[in-house]
Amino acid sequence: MAISKEEVQHVAHLARLEFSEEDLERFTRELSGILEYMAKLSEVDTSGVEPTYNALRLENRFREDQVRPSFPPEEILSNAPEREGSSFVVPRVIRS
Amino acid sequence: MEHRSLLEWRESLRRREISAQELVEYYLERIRRLDPQIKAYLTVCEEEARRQAREADRRLSAGEELPLLGVPLAIKDNICTRGVRTTCASRILENFVPPYDATVIERLKAAGAILLGKTNLDEFAMGSSTENSAFFPTRNPWDIERVPGGSSGGSAAAVAADLCAGALGSDTGGSIRQPASFCGVVGFKPTYGRVSRYGLVAFASSLDQIGPLTRTVADTALLLQVIGGPDERDTTSWPEPQPDYLAELEKPLSSLRLGIPKEAFGEGLSPEVRRVLEEALREAEKLGHEIREVSLPHLEYALPAYYIIAPAEASSNLARYDGVKYGFRAPGRDLIDMYKKTRSQGFGAEVKRRIMLGTYALSAGYYEAFYRKASQVRTLIIRDFEEAFRQADLILMPASPTPAFRLGEKTDDPLKMYLSDIYTIPVNMAGLPGLSLPVGFTENRLPVNLQVIGPQLADALVLAFGRALEAALTLDLKPPLE
């Protein structure tokens, strides 16, 4: 199962990644090879088989909603690449 | 005094034959001398380890008997340690200092353990050789031209070279068991949910599990006792309390039915590994256990299914690295451009490859054909194991198809690298406990491990059998380093 360069570019955008022309060629080739190998799965008859998303088949677990201390803002902000006061700074999203 | 087990050190510490400070200095000296070659550590916590050792000595003098008091351990660098850099061997987290401890770290500290340092890994635990580390590859102590396996290659090499008393790793598709085999140490992936994942940097949440790498099975039992058990901060942690693993090891073992899946000993297994494993099976028979053939008909589909499920979960988990809250940020024209530049410069090639694969498998039009199909195949793999466990108490198979390979041997072909985990991946898919146990050597004296697999929550039985086989084999597991 081959994947086109355009598809790779589209998936890269969805994943918020970008590639140079050279890397794009390489990724297209590699992903096509890997997907070809994945196509092996179509040999398996899975009609009527329930999918598994968690091997322990755990159910949701609930607890009382309680107020507990959380991290001090200073600790959480200490790893921010850019901050101002008690806020994370990001590039402008809305034009003035 | 080299290559003593964790339990032996604990005994010596309790008897005051050695102080925690002396023990820490012993390891720091070895790290200074040997790690420039091996490169197992990303961070060595020299001053902090010394401080903890002084504290441990005070408590030992006061007669305290905590399970790990004064024992120096190494931790894979994708497990969060408060105040100690946790990089996941990625540029994107190069300077990340977690404001909290993972549950396993909290429990180790409460048990008196000393944090010696953080070990190298394939970036975000994605790889089988530790060559995907953004910083440097780790070398195999048995042959420094070879890889230690991965992704917990730093932890495995540190244990093998006696650069720590024991270590923690994480295992999503074999990342504890395969490097344990390459380095000739004991590695254990517990039943999914046995150990809390809180504070383990997420790769594929339905498969990830933390576990020990140690010199002996008893050491693994001791570490698991401390780190395992229910945790309300991880809703997938198993709610029942754990058995007393060390006590279980002491009980006499009845005769077991040992299942050998015929599919796991066919094509793809190196003849040398097969020879060593067959000898180990004969040894197991001599111990009074019965060997019988079983079948895992969907074994060959585990790898392709895994390489859809794990990247799919990873693409979602790694969406959080966006240059805003923590980690590396590259400047961009606008927000989206900043995201793209940050992630493209911050992640290495294998991580990007898996994010791409996962995003593709989850994208509109492909979800049914890939992600759902793979999750159905996962059900079939679980059923195969259920059927096999009706005929056998434990399943034995290779931990890796080959012994340690050379650096650079598989870096050009991702699929070739993925095949390294062919025998370990099915165990994560089914959430089973899997022990990687040293059982012998190739002619070139490279270690070979056997994988011992049990039904869900049969961790104690797996360890008890491993302990018995280990005692029968009496291998010399000291690599020729000095």
Interface residues (C-beta under 8 A of the other chain):
Chain A: I3 E7 V8 V11 A12 L14 A15 R16 L17 E18 F19 F27 E30 L31 G33 I34 L35 Y37 M38 K40 L41 S42 E43 V44 T46 V49 E50 P51 T52 Y53 N54 A55 L56 L58 N60 R61 R63 F71 E75 I76 S78 N79 A80 P81 E82 F88 V90 P91 R92 V93
Chain B: N95 F96 V97 P99 Y100 T191 Y192 G193 S206 E232 T235 T236 W238 P239 H298 E300 Y301 P304 A305 Y307 I308 S315 A319 D322 G323 V324 K325 Y326 G327 F328 R329 G332 R333 D334 L335 I336 D337 M338 Y339 K340 K341 R343 S344 F347 K352 R353 I355 M356 L357 T359 Y360 S363 F370 R372 K373 A374 S375 Q376 V377 R378 T379 L380 I382 P414 L415 M429 A430 G431 L432 Q456
